[in-house]
């Protein structure tokens, strides 16, 4: 996740644009909204049936865990072959930093992903294959065609693609969503979208969010703890940068909205 590179992304014709700014909607507001708890449940085998592959398209290192760290564990438990496509290396998350220059940041974030995927899965479970597209962090939209081509070469009919929602508010998240949707349609694959920054700018009952398509994947206590352990591996994102004075990319109030005992997806 690269919050500094996520300028306001307006919805055309919408009275209230999606903006990633400030602290966002408090998690307490989401927890108090009955509509979230009343979303229809869904099971992993309903999302990905035996024999299907799961392709996770992550805009930045950490999005694969923030969006669907619980799902990744459940896919492994049912022996689903899973591939993570890392759209960017996340090397622009700390602009101007003397501690995290881009080249070093790209190496560190790649290692964080490997550590996080290892932390997610019990011993003996193989980690997902990771394919790195190395698109420009913060400007995936300029290379969306290249990402779509990569996905068209990877996808097979019957695959299930999971990626960030096409209206998530972050330009890289939205570009990944659009590229994945096009590739999935052309290849005969299914598409499932995942809200990440939506929890920041949206409000309970927000009419800009397709709640009618939303489903809840329930996480048990062990699965949720493993997800939290995996998030803890992204150390570059969890602490302020003293060289620039920038706060953590993933402060506690952001993590609170992404570590509920369930994950939400849009079918």
N, C-alpha and C positions, 0 to 999 in steps of 0.2 A: 504494500500500500504506500502511495506516495502523495500524501495530503498536500504538501506545498505546491505540487504541480496540478492541483485540481481547482481551477478557477470556476466561478459560478457558471453553470451550464443550463441556460434557460430552456423551458419547454415552449415551443412555438404555440402561440395562441393561448397559453395558460396565464391566468391572472397572477398566480404565485409561482415563480420559477424555482427550480430545484437548485439550492445553493448549499455548498459545503463551506460553511463559515461558522465561527464561534463554537460553542459547546454542543449545539444541536439539541434535539429533543431528548429530555432526560429519560434515562432508562425506567425510572419509576412511572413515568407516564405510559410507557409501553406495557409495563407489568400490570398496571391498573386497568388496561383496556380489555374488556371481556371478548371483544372481537378477535383478538390475537389468540386467546386460549380456546376459542370456539372453532378455529380453522380445522377442516377435516384432516384426520391423520392419514399418513401414508407409510407403507413399509418399504424397506429397501428393495425387496424382490418385486414390488409393484413398479419401481422406477427402472430397475435393471433386472431382467429375467435371466435365468441360467442360460449360458452360452453367449449372451451379449457382452460387448466390451463397453467400458465407461471411459470417456475422454473428458478430462477436466482441463478447461482452458483458463489459466490464471493470468490476469493482466500484470501482476507484480508478484515477486516472491513474498509469500505470506497469505495471499488471497485464497490459495487452494485450501489452507487450513481455516482461515477466518470464515470463509463461505461454507465450507463443507467438510471440516475436519472429522465430524462425527460420521458423515456418510462414507468417507474414505475408509474408516475403520470397519464399517458394516459391509462395505463391498469386499474388503479383504476377508472378512469372516465367511462370506458366501463364495469365496474363490473366484471373484470376478476379475478378469484381466483389466487392469486400469493403467491409463497413460495420462500423465500430467504434461500439458503443453504450457511452458513458461513463456508468455508473450514477450516480456522484457526481463532484463536482469535487475531492474530496480535501482539502477546506478545514479538516478537523479533525485533521490529522496532527500539528500542533504546538500543543496546548492551552496557553494562557497565554503564548504567545510574543509578545514585543514586536517581534521581527524579522519574524515571519510571522503577522500577524493574519488571521483567516479570509478576509476579502474579498480581501486581497492574495494570499493563498495560492491561492485559487481561480483568480485571473488567472494567477499564475505557473505553476501546474500545468497549466493549459490550454496555455500556451505550450510547456511542456516536452514535452507529448504531441505537439504539432505538430512540434517540433524532432526528437523521437525517431523519429517516423514518416518524416520526411524523411531522417534518417540511415540508416534501415533500407534504403531503396530506392535502387537505382542511378539516375543521372540519366536523365530521360525517362520513368520509371515513375510513374504517377499515385499519389498517396497515397490511402489508404482514406478514404471519407466518414466523418466523425465526427458522431454524434448525441449531444447531451448531455441526459441525463434530469434532472440537477440534484437528485437525491434526497439526503436527509440523510446525510452521511458518518458512519459508525458506527451508523446506524440504518436501513439499507435495509429491514430486515424490516418496519418500520412502514409502508412504502410499497411493499411487494412487489406489491400489487395494481395499483398504478399502473405499475410496471415491466412486469408481465405484460401489461397493456392496451397499453402502448406497443409491446411486442414482437409482440403479436397484430396490431396495425395495420401493422407493418413486414414480418412474415414472410409468405412465400409457400410453397406446397407445393414440396418439392424443395430448399429452402434447407438449409444446414448451419449450426447454431448451435454456437459454441464458447464455453464459459464455465467459470468456476471450479467445481470439484467440490462437490457438494451436502453433503459431509462434510469440507470442507477445514480446518475448525477456526476460521476467522474468521467472525463472524456475517454480515458483509456479503457475503463470498464465498459462504456457504451460501445466503443469501437470493437472490442472483443466480442460483445454480444451480437452486434450486427454481422461481423465477419463469420462467426460461428453459425448464426442462423442461415446465412446464405449457403455456406458449405454444407450444412446438414440437409437443407432442402434439396440441393443438387445431388447429394450422395445417398439420399434415402435413409438418413439417420434421424433419430428423435432428438429433440432439443428441450432442455430444462434450464430455466434461468434462476439465478441466485441473487437476492438483494444483499448488498454490503453497506454502501453509503446511504442507501434508502432510509435506514434507521436513523440517520443523522438529520436529514432535511425534511422527511415526511412527518406527519402527525397521525395519531390514532384515528382510523377511519378515513384517512386522506383519500380523496376521490381520484388522485393521480396514480394511485397504486392499484394494480389489478387483483384485489383481494379475492375475487371470484375464481381466480386461477391458483390461488395460494393453497399450499398443503404444509402440514407439520410433520417432520420426521423426529420422533421422540428419541432423546439420548438418555441412556441410563447413567447412573452416577459414575461408573468406571469409565464409560466412553467420554463423558464430559470432562473428567479429570485428565484423561489422555489428551484431549483437545487442548486443555489449558497448559499441559506440560509441553505440547508441541508449540503453542504460541510463545512460550517462554524461551524457545530457541532463537527467536528473531530479535536478538539483543540490540541490533543496530536501530530497531524501530521503537524500542521500549524505554529509552533514556534520552534526556535532553542532550543537545550538542553544545558543550561549553565553548567551542571555537566560534560559533555563530550566535549563540544565545537562543537558538530555536528550541522549542519544547519537543517532547517525544512525539513521534508520529502516531503512536498507539498509546495514548494516556489511558488511565483507568476508566474514565467515563466512556471512551470509545469501546474499550474491550468489554465493558459491562453489557453493551447492547448486542455483542457478538458471541457471548458465552452463556446463552440461555440453555436450559435442558431440552432444547429442540432446535432444529434448523428449519428454515422456511424456504420453500422453493415455489416457483411459478411454472405450472405445466402448460 
